[in-house]
Each structure stands twice: as structure tokens, then as C-alpha cells.
Amino acid sequence: MIVGNRHPGPGWGWRTHRLPPSIAGMLRTLRALRFLFVGPLLLALLAGINLATSPGRWWVQWPALGIGIAWLVCLFRVAKAALVVGGIAALVAILRSGKSGSPPPGPAPR
């Protein structure tokens, strides 16, 4: 049943438990990459609200602590994915070059 624009089913919203693990992992990594940009913007918005509403009290430090921890977790998740992709690309490059000890093809040395 479709309600408005909402399409219930696999992958709808934050529900990734019905997706295959590879796709769910990819979506988690993409959300982590998005949060690396959204987190600092959200923190800047909160700091602006803090300055505008209560300049004498610095309450934004507590959301900053939580957002900072979440940002670091997302950074490590994205870095892990980048290392895996880079390792696979390096392995493919080594396998395409032929035998691991032979020089790359090109003009013969004089």
C-alpha cells in the first residue's frame, strides 16, 4: 500500500535490514559520507542558535561532543571503505600487469 509519496518496502527510509548485506553496507557507507558534510553544518547552525539565544551560556558543547563522536565513527567507516576500494584497485592493476616480477610492457631498453 502506498501512502502519499512513501513507498514502504526494502530500503525505504533508514530500514536496511531487509536488503542484501552488500547493499546495506554500501548504503551505510554513503550515509556516513553524507554525514561528514552535514555534521559540521549542523554544528555551525547550533552554534549560531547558541550565540543568538543565550550568548552567556555555552550549551552547544554537548551537542558538539555527540556530533563529534558520530563524525569520527563515520570518518573511520568511510576511510575503511576507501582503503578496501584502493586495495582492490591495486590488486587489479598488479594482476593486469602480468607476472609480478616482469617489467611493464613498453619499448625495449637500448
C-alpha positions in Angstrom: 0.0 0.0 0.0 1.4 3.4 -1.0 0.6 6.3 1.3 1.4 9.7 -0.4 5.0 9.7 -1.6 6.0 7.0 0.8 6.8 3.6 -0.7 7.1 1.0 2.1 9.5 -1.8 1.3 13.1 -2.7 1.3 15.4 0.2 1.7 12.7 2.7 2.5 14.0 5.4 4.8 16.6 4.1 7.3 15.4 0.5 7.2 18.2 -1.5 5.6 17.6 -4.8 7.5 15.6 -6.2 4.5 18.3 -5.5 1.9 21.2 -7.9 1.0 24.2 -7.2 3.3 26.3 -5.9 0.5 23.8 -3.2 -0.5 23.0 -2.4 3.2 26.7 -1.9 3.8 27.1 0.4 0.8 24.1 2.5 1.9 25.6 2.8 5.4 28.9 4.0 3.9 27.1 6.5 1.7 25.2 7.9 4.7 28.4 8.1 6.6 30.0 10.1 3.8 27.0 12.4 3.7 27.2 12.9 7.5 30.8 14.0 7.1 29.5 17.1 5.3 26.1 17.5 7.2 27.5 17.1 10.7 29.7 20.3 10.7 26.9 22.3 9.1 24.5 21.2 11.8 27.0 22.1 14.4 27.5 25.5 12.9 23.7 26.0 12.9 23.6 25.0 16.6 26.5 27.4 17.4 24.6 30.2 15.7 21.5 29.4 17.6 23.5 29.3 20.9 25.1 32.7 20.2 21.7 34.3 19.2 19.7 32.9 22.1 22.0 32.6 25.1 25.4 34.2 24.5 26.4 33.9 28.2 25.8 30.1 28.3 27.7 27.8 26.1 25.3 24.8 25.8 26.4 23.9 22.3 29.4 22.0 23.6 27.2 18.9 24.5 25.7 18.5 21.0 29.2 19.2 19.6 30.6 16.3 21.7 27.9 13.9 20.4 28.2 15.1 16.8 32.0 14.9 17.0 31.9 11.3 18.2 29.4 10.3 15.4 31.6 12.2 12.9 34.7 10.3 13.9 32.8 7.0 13.6 31.6 8.0 10.1 35.1 9.1 9.1 36.5 5.7 10.1 33.7 3.9 8.2 34.4 6.0 5.0 38.2 5.5 5.4 37.8 1.8 5.7 35.7 1.7 2.5 38.3 3.8 0.7 41.1 1.5 1.8 39.2 -1.5 0.6 38.4 0.0 -2.8 42.0 1.2 -3.2 43.3 -2.3 -2.3 41.1 -3.9 -4.9 42.2 -1.4 -7.5 45.9 -2.1 -6.7 45.3 -5.8 -6.9 43.6 -5.4 -10.3 46.5 -3.3 -11.5 49.0 -5.9 -10.4 47.1 -8.7 -12.0 46.7 -6.8 -15.3 50.4 -6.1 -15.5 51.2 -9.8 -15.9 53.7 -11.5 -13.8 54.7 -9.7 -10.7 58.4 -9.7 -11.4 58.4 -8.7 -15.1 58.8 -5.1 -16.2 55.8 -3.4 -17.7 55.4 -3.6 -21.5 57.0 -0.8 -23.4 59.9 0.0 -25.7 62.9 -2.2 -25.2 65.9 -0.6 -23.4 69.0 0.3 -25.5 
